[in-house]
Amino acid sequence: MTANLILWGAGTSRTIRPHWALHELGLAYDVRPILPRTGETKTAEFTALSPRQKIPLLQDEELTIGESAAIVAYLARRYGNGEISLIPDDPMLYAKWLEWCFFIVTELDSTSLYVMRRHGTVKGLAHLYGHAPDVVQRAGEYFRDQLRNVDVALRDGRSYLMGDQFTTADILLTTCLIWAIDYGVGICDSAESYLSRTTARDGYRAGEKANSPGGHASP
Ligand SMILES: N[C@@H](CCC(=O)N[C@@H](CS)C(=O)NCC(=O)O)C(=O)O
């Protein structure tokens, strides 16, 4: 299928998600590799597309969609096929997939890792959002606590969160695990082997390269 896709954004744990999904699906796309906190998200052109001035942002013909988890879910639904489908078809499995996606973006990303990022000084944005060492420490503990949910699931030996099928929930979780390691929070053993599996995928490698500023090449 020929699509007319433009992805805005590069260089962050959120922007790699759509880059990765686009490569998993084998879709050609153009990139506007704008970066956060450079002023590039504040231009009139970008603000007209994204009033909240956030990357990633995807344009697909007349559709403009933000929020990394929503973008990858959209791509999966719109461009998945018999060969590669990043979203479960069966309604019961779809419900569990949805639960994983919401859990990861709310509990692991927004409530834990992003709190550490906003209020930390090490690799953090405390200079913008306020320095709160106690909050950062508790957010890290909360991440580890919530990761139990992932650990219990992965301990049964499944390849991916949904079993044999690799889905966008794995894209979200992988990026959070890498983020957690980078922040020194640490992850559980079952997540270590899971991470080796997900990051060995061709789609991840290509997505990671495309996400590095200046590194995009369409599949
Ligand atoms: N929940 C959003 C978060 C997006 C977000 O916060 N993006 C940051 C970069 S990771 C951003 O665009 N910041 C704008 C700026 O700092 O200029 C998502 O997952 O897409």
PDBQT file of the ligand as one rigid body, heavy atoms in Angstrom, charges set to zero:
ROOT
HETATM    1  N1  LIG A 301       2.268  11.739  25.939  1.00  0.00    +0.000 N 
HETATM    2  C1  LIG A 301       2.973  12.287  24.814  1.00  0.00    +0.000 C 
HETATM    3  C2  LIG A 301       4.204  12.989  25.317  1.00  0.00    +0.000 C 
HETATM    4  C3  LIG A 301       4.854  13.786  24.223  1.00  0.00    +0.000 C 
HETATM    5  C4  LIG A 301       5.938  14.678  24.768  1.00  0.00    +0.000 C 
HETATM    6  O1  LIG A 301       5.954  15.065  25.952  1.00  0.00    +0.000 OA
HETATM    7  N2  LIG A 301       6.866  15.041  23.906  1.00  0.00    +0.000 N 
HETATM    8  C5  LIG A 301       7.957  15.905  24.287  1.00  0.00    +0.000 C 
HETATM    9  C6  LIG A 301       9.264  15.266  23.871  1.00  0.00    +0.000 C 
HETATM   10  S1  LIG A 301       9.412  13.624  24.524  1.00  0.00    +0.000 SA
HETATM   11  C7  LIG A 301       7.827  17.225  23.549  1.00  0.00    +0.000 C 
HETATM   12  O2  LIG A 301       7.403  17.237  22.411  1.00  0.00    +0.000 OA
HETATM   13  N3  LIG A 301       8.153  18.349  24.175  1.00  0.00    +0.000 N 
HETATM   14  C8  LIG A 301       8.058  19.632  23.484  1.00  0.00    +0.000 C 
HETATM   15  C9  LIG A 301       9.258  20.481  23.697  1.00  0.00    +0.000 C 
HETATM   16  O3  LIG A 301       9.883  20.304  24.738  1.00  0.00    +0.000 OA
HETATM   17  O4  LIG A 301       9.588  21.289  22.844  1.00  0.00    +0.000 OA
HETATM   18  C10 LIG A 301       3.338  11.162  23.836  1.00  0.00    +0.000 C 
HETATM   19  O5  LIG A 301       3.549  10.027  24.279  1.00  0.00    +0.000 OA
HETATM   20  O6  LIG A 301       3.404  11.413  22.628  1.00  0.00    +0.000 OA
ENDROOT
TORSDOF 0
